[in-house]
Amino acid sequence: MSQGGLQSFIMNYYRNIDRSKVQFDFIVHTSENSFYYNEIKALGGQIHIVPPMTIRSISGFSKAFYKILLRHPGYLIVHSHLNWLNIVPLRIAKKYGLPIRISHSHGSYSARSLYKKIQRFIFQMIIGVYSTDFLACSTVAGVWLYGNKFLIDKRAKIVHNAIDLDEFQFDANKRLLLRNKHGIALDAHVLISVSRLVPGKNLEFLLDIFREYNKIHDNTILIIVGDGIIRDELEHKAERLGLIQKIIFLGMVDNVQEYLSAADFFVFPTFSEGLSISLIEAQVSGLPAIVSTEGISKEAFITNSVVFYSLKKLASEWARQIFSLEIKERNIVLQDVRDSGYDIKEEAKKLQKFYLARVEDVKTINK
């Protein structure tokens, strides 16, 4: 439960669901005190620590997870967010007899080898044996994990990556305060990207884009929000490019919405994304956004402020495309976002209704 898109998704629903009716407990793979641990405990959730799970090593996780189910016989639902590894906890949950077993898809990246393609085919063939419900953040993510049956199976459901719309509205005062804090001129162009710093997000290309943008408009700053395993590599590349003084590596922060207000353009050339929460947040803030055609689902297009651009284009072409975007008054687009199903207050009610209805279905069957 470090800071990231998937974790934000879970916490957004957890904060807004009626916890007197539905309580979340968390089974996590890291023992250190992660970003959301204190908040989880404050909201009444338990945190169960288990060994990390990979395709090559699942035995430690499996044993620990089974013991948790034995010690806590009251659980009725397991909701797994591990994409292709969902099959492991769901298989254990079925063996234990847990009645509601939800597989959730949050991805859309392509298979890197024939072996991976075969693995995925097998998963799609047998996931229905262990899962009672197929959830996904988008149609693209659903077809990616479950195949075309996601489009017709009555067990399939889209759960939007919803956010707190009020929290992410543009705030002119926060814009001024943060620019002053970081010594950013009011007339500077500020590019921002929000994601985990991992290879799949294509952030080295982002630095190439920023280098080219500086050739067009010298008075420019790049803010990178997030942390991850390639942060050192990115910082070293920024130094090699002579741009380190113009790039702010924020790490993990709890006021992302304020930095979106401080920025002028949202840039995300990711290789793959199930459905980007940060892009939804940027649109609520009224930011013009340019994102990769190959990596971002068109379902994330909920306002007229998003430009999809191909990763086949050069960094210089991306830079010119960004420069062509208009810096304009930040429109209030809340109704557009709300109508698209991304208001967490409404979507949390729907997920809660889904959970409780599934529990009632089980009770009816058992009578």
ABEGO torsion letter per residue (X at the ends): XBBBAAAAAAAAAAAABBAAABBBBBBBABABBBAAAAAAAAAGBBBBBBBBBBAABAAAAAAAAAAAAAABAABABBBBAAEAAAAAAAAAAAAAGBABBBBBBABABBBABAAAAAAAAAAAAAAAAABABBBBABAAAAAAAAEAAAAABAABBBBBBBBBAAAABBBAAAAAAAAAAAGBBAABBBBBBBBBBBAAAGAAAAAAAAAAAAAABABBBBBBBEBEAAAAAAAAAAAAAGAAAABBBAEBBAAAAAAAAABABBBBABABBABBAAAAAAAAAGBBBBBBAAABBAAABABAABBBBBAABBAAAAAAAAAABBBBBBBBAAAAAAAAGABAAAAAAAAAAAAAAAAAAAAAAAX
